[in-house]
């Protein structure tokens, strides 16, 4: 569900990253992380700057589609969060603007690489590895450890994953399988997996919430989303697949021609600061922050311990490749009967 709300800033002196007060007193934010984090981040910005925030939360694919639909008459100022592939596509299609923040020197190399790949039209704000989680009260023997284990008939109609058209998480899975297996083999795998899928959700994190409540046994998600459920007491075990897996560089972009450009740059600089990036953990979001001085939540999956593929962000974030993979998924997977 998409929710929209207005945050009204209290009277306070703003310590603005740009060293000046904004003439724009409003910011329209499109947010693609979990809503609790969207709210916490927005509220902190209002407190620190006095700039009102109008926030809409949608998944990465949905937000890309909205920005594309608003091309030429943009309503949003900043797209914050969500997987990097659609941010790169937006950059390629001229939907976002170049901005070289003074904060770039504080960022991890993978975050700067995201900016360089896009011509500085997007930047990395966090990272997280793809995997899955299972409900340990439902899966008590031979727990799955690999992607191939999810094809087992015992998981028939007991796995959830999102639709890659709406979900950046699921598109990362699609691109990961292609890079792990080759394209034809990847689609053959996904066709077999389809027999075990009970629902293709709109949101990328919804499958692990379903596993946490026992609606499904397994949810395919970013591993930090599985950790979030485990920290709330749900019987979720997080798995880094044995064959290897892809990862996301969650990103941020300035929407081209947005109505409040000055406030947008202030948000952009602020959101790259260590203190702003540490807000995620307070909202039970356990990604690895991009600012090198920001504390990584102890709950965050350790990327160094995960068998990560050399994910080709430039290729799989391109308009041509992304559109072709989604069209093939629609034709060969989405169209399969249930």
C-alpha positions as a printed Julia matrix, in Angstrom:
338×3 Matrix{Float64}:
  0.0     0.0     0.0
  1.29    3.48   -0.85
  0.98    6.03    1.89
  1.52    9.75    1.69
  1.95   12.11    4.58
  3.21   15.57    5.45
  5.8    16.25    8.1
  5.8    19.79    9.48
  9.15   20.99   10.77
  9.57   22.46   14.22
 11.35   25.77   14.73
 15.03   24.98   14.9
 18.27   26.24   13.5
 19.32   23.98   10.68
 22.88   22.77   10.36
 22.63   22.41    6.61
 25.31   20.48    4.74
 25.47   23.23    2.1
 26.11   25.82    4.76
 23.02   27.89    4.0
 19.32   27.92    4.65
 17.12   26.6     1.9
 14.86   28.93   -0.03
 12.74   25.87   -0.75
 10.72   25.06    2.36
  9.32   21.81    1.04
 10.73   18.57   -0.33
  8.84   15.9    -2.27
 10.48   12.57   -1.48
  9.92    9.27   -3.27
 11.12    6.61   -0.85
 11.82    2.97   -1.73
 12.98    1.45    1.55
 10.67    0.03    4.24
  8.12    2.57    5.41
  9.4     2.68    9.0
 12.78    3.82    7.73
 11.18    6.26    5.28
  9.34    7.87    8.17
 12.33    7.96   10.51
 14.58    9.47    7.85
 12.01   12.09    6.87
 11.3    13.09   10.45
 15.01   13.5    11.22
 15.49   15.73    8.17
 12.57   17.93    9.18
 13.98   18.31   12.7
 17.43   19.24   11.43
 16.49   21.56    8.57
 12.96   22.85    9.13
 12.13   21.8     5.55
  8.75   20.07    5.25
  8.78   16.62    3.65
  6.02   15.18    1.49
  6.86   11.47    1.35
  5.46    8.69   -0.81
  6.64    5.13   -0.23
  6.65    2.73   -3.17
  8.85   -0.14   -4.29
 11.74    0.51   -6.68
  9.98   -0.64   -9.84
  6.85    1.31   -9.01
  8.84    4.46   -8.29
 10.75    4.17  -11.56
  7.45    3.81  -13.41
  6.04    6.89  -11.65
  9.08    9.02  -12.45
  8.94    7.83  -16.05
  5.25    8.71  -16.25
  5.94   12.19  -14.85
  8.77   12.9   -17.31
  8.61   16.54  -18.39
  6.29   17.44  -15.5
  8.02   15.96  -12.44
  6.3    16.12   -9.09
  9.09   14.6    -7.01
 12.46   16.03   -6.0
 14.45   13.06   -4.68
 14.25    9.32   -5.16
 15.83    7.84   -2.05
 16.51    4.15   -1.56
 15.69    1.04   -3.51
 17.91   -1.15   -5.64
 20.44    0.53   -7.88
 19.45   -1.06  -11.22
 16.32    1.07  -11.83
 18.21    4.16  -10.6
 20.81    3.45  -13.3
 18.07    3.0   -15.89
 16.54    6.33  -14.83
 19.95    7.96  -15.24
 20.4     6.45  -18.7
 16.98    7.67  -19.78
 17.63   11.22  -18.6
 15.07   11.15  -15.8
 17.56   12.19  -13.12
 20.18   14.92  -12.81
 23.94   14.93  -12.34
 25.07   16.05   -8.9
 28.54   15.63   -7.44
 28.09   15.92   -3.72
 30.91   17.16   -1.53
 30.21   14.05    0.56
 31.52   11.66   -2.12
 34.97   11.59   -0.5
 33.45    9.98    2.62
 31.81    7.08    0.79
 32.78    3.46    0.3
 34.31    2.59   -3.12
 31.21    0.65   -4.21
 29.04    3.72   -3.57
 31.34    5.98   -5.56
 31.47    3.39   -8.36
 27.68    3.59   -8.59
 27.97    7.36   -9.04
 30.69    7.03  -11.67
 28.73    4.39  -13.6
 25.73    6.72  -13.84
 27.66    9.88  -14.75
 26.99   11.08  -11.19
 23.22   10.89  -11.66
 22.85    8.45   -8.76
 24.94    7.36   -5.78
 25.12    4.4    -3.43
 23.66    4.85    0.04
 23.73    1.25    1.33
 24.51   -2.32    0.28
 22.86   -5.66    0.96
 23.14   -9.25   -0.27
 20.35  -11.3    -1.82
 19.31  -14.56   -0.18
 16.3   -16.1     1.49
 14.87  -16.87    4.88
 12.84  -19.8     6.1
 10.48  -20.36    9.01
 12.25  -22.84   11.3
  8.98  -24.04   12.85
  7.8   -25.09    9.39
 11.1   -26.35    8.0
 12.49  -28.62   10.7
 14.56  -31.08    8.65
 17.13  -30.65    5.88
 16.92  -26.84    5.82
 17.59  -25.26    2.43
 21.11  -23.88    1.98
 21.28  -23.34   -1.78
 19.19  -21.88   -4.6
 18.77  -25.38   -5.99
 17.22  -26.59   -2.72
 14.24  -24.31   -3.33
 13.19  -26.53   -6.25
 12.41  -29.41   -3.88
  8.82  -30.64   -4.2
  8.35  -30.32   -0.43
  8.2   -26.54   -0.97
  5.27  -26.74   -3.4
  3.17  -23.58   -3.05
  5.22  -22.64    0.02
  7.65  -19.99   -1.29
  7.06  -16.31   -1.93
  9.08  -13.9    -4.06
  8.17  -10.52   -5.51
  7.34   -9.66   -9.1
 10.46   -8.18  -10.74
  8.4    -5.57  -12.58
  7.45   -3.86   -9.32
 10.25   -5.01   -7.04
 13.92   -4.12   -7.24
 14.64   -7.05   -4.94
 13.14   -9.52   -7.38
 14.81   -7.9   -10.39
 18.11   -8.34   -8.54
 17.22  -12.02   -8.17
 16.43  -12.3   -11.89
 19.7   -10.61  -12.88
 21.59  -12.7   -10.33
 20.3   -15.97  -11.76
 21.23  -14.88  -15.28
 24.76  -14.05  -14.14
 25.09  -17.26  -12.11
 23.68  -19.68  -14.67
 23.41  -18.03  -18.06
 20.15  -16.61  -19.38
 18.46  -19.73  -20.75
 19.43  -21.8   -17.72
 18.22  -19.06  -15.4
 14.77  -18.97  -17.0
 14.6   -22.77  -16.87
 15.36  -22.55  -13.14
 12.7   -19.87  -12.6
 10.13  -21.97  -14.49
 10.81  -24.9   -12.17
 10.72  -22.62   -9.13
  7.31  -21.32  -10.28
  5.73  -24.62   -9.17
  6.73  -23.81   -5.59
  5.67  -20.13   -5.63
  2.35  -19.34   -4.0
  2.42  -15.62   -4.72
  4.45  -13.01   -6.58
  4.15  -10.01   -4.28
  4.42   -6.34   -5.2
  6.9    -5.48   -2.45
 10.33   -7.08   -2.2
 10.22   -7.46    1.57
  6.69   -8.89    1.74
  7.77  -12.53    1.19
  9.79  -12.68    4.4
  6.96  -11.12    6.38
  4.76  -13.92    5.08
  7.35  -16.48    6.19
  7.54  -14.85    9.61
  3.79  -15.29   10.14
  3.72  -18.83    8.74
  1.85  -17.9     5.56
  4.78  -19.37    3.6
  7.75  -21.47    4.57
 10.34  -19.49    2.59
 10.72  -15.89    1.45
 13.28  -14.85   -1.17
 14.53  -11.41   -0.15
 17.6    -9.38    0.67
 19.2   -11.01    3.67
 18.92   -7.9     5.85
 15.13   -8.08    5.5
 15.2   -11.62    6.87
 17.39  -10.42    9.74
 14.83   -7.72   10.51
 12.13  -10.34   11.03
 14.43  -12.46   13.19
 15.23   -9.5    15.45
 11.51   -9.07   16.17
 11.34  -12.63   17.48
 10.03  -14.37   14.36
 11.42  -17.91   13.8
 13.32  -16.86   10.67
 16.69  -18.3     9.67
 18.66  -16.25    7.14
 20.47  -18.06    4.32
 23.27  -16.98    1.98
 22.87  -19.42   -0.95
 25.78  -21.81   -1.42
 26.1   -21.28   -5.19
 26.73  -17.57   -4.7
 24.43  -14.6    -4.86
 24.02  -11.05   -6.08
 23.75   -7.88   -4.08
 22.26   -4.44   -4.3
 23.74   -1.0    -4.03
 20.75    0.91   -2.72
 20.81    4.3    -4.38
 19.64    7.9    -4.37
 18.9    10.22   -7.29
 17.78   13.79   -7.92
 14.73   13.84  -10.19
 15.32   16.01  -13.25
 13.4    19.27  -13.09
 11.96   18.62   -9.64
 10.02   21.5    -8.05
 12.38   22.08   -5.11
 15.96   21.73   -6.4
 17.7    23.5    -3.53
 15.99   21.42   -0.84
 16.72   18.31   -2.92
 20.48   18.95   -2.83
 20.34   19.62    0.89
 18.62   16.25    1.43
 21.15   14.56   -0.87
 24.18   15.85    1.05
 22.56   15.18    4.42
 21.53   11.65    3.47
 25.17   10.8     2.68
 26.36   11.84    6.15
 27.29    9.22    8.72
 24.69   10.37   11.23
 21.86   10.27    8.68
 22.86    6.79    7.52
 22.85    5.44   11.05
 19.11    6.15   11.3
 18.36    2.95    9.36
 19.32    0.69   12.25
 16.93    2.55   14.57
 14.15    1.6    12.13
 15.25   -2.07   12.1
 16.86   -1.79    8.66
 20.22   -3.52    8.71
 21.91   -2.69    5.43
 25.6    -1.77    5.22
 25.83    2.05    5.04
 27.86    3.72    2.3
 29.49    6.39    4.46
 32.77    4.92    5.69
 32.39    6.61    9.07
 28.86    5.34    9.71
 28.53    2.46   12.14
 27.45   -0.77   10.44
 24.67   -2.4    12.49
 26.01   -5.51   14.23
 22.95   -7.38   12.94
 23.84   -6.63    9.3
 24.9    -9.67    7.26
 28.67   -9.55    6.8
 29.29   -9.14    3.08
 32.83  -10.48    3.41
 31.43  -13.82    4.62
 28.99  -14.2     1.7
 29.88  -15.7    -1.68
 29.03  -12.68   -3.83
 29.06  -12.71   -7.6
 30.74   -9.89   -9.53
 27.39   -8.23  -10.21
 27.47   -6.17  -13.41
 25.49   -3.09  -12.38
 26.17   -1.2   -15.6
 24.82   -4.0   -17.8
 21.83   -5.05  -15.73
 20.92   -1.47  -14.89
 20.81   -0.52  -18.58
 17.43    0.21  -20.16
 17.89   -2.34  -22.94
 18.92   -5.3   -20.78
 16.49   -4.59  -17.95
 13.54   -4.17  -20.32
 14.44   -7.36  -22.21
 14.74   -9.47  -19.06
 11.45   -8.19  -17.67
  9.69   -8.84  -20.97
 11.04  -12.4   -21.04
  9.99  -12.93  -17.42
  6.45  -11.76  -18.27
  6.27  -14.1   -21.25
  7.87  -17.19  -19.75
  7.27  -16.99  -15.99
  4.55  -14.47  -15.24
  2.27  -16.03  -17.85
  2.55  -19.55  -16.41
 -0.68  -20.9   -14.87
 -1.03  -21.46  -11.14
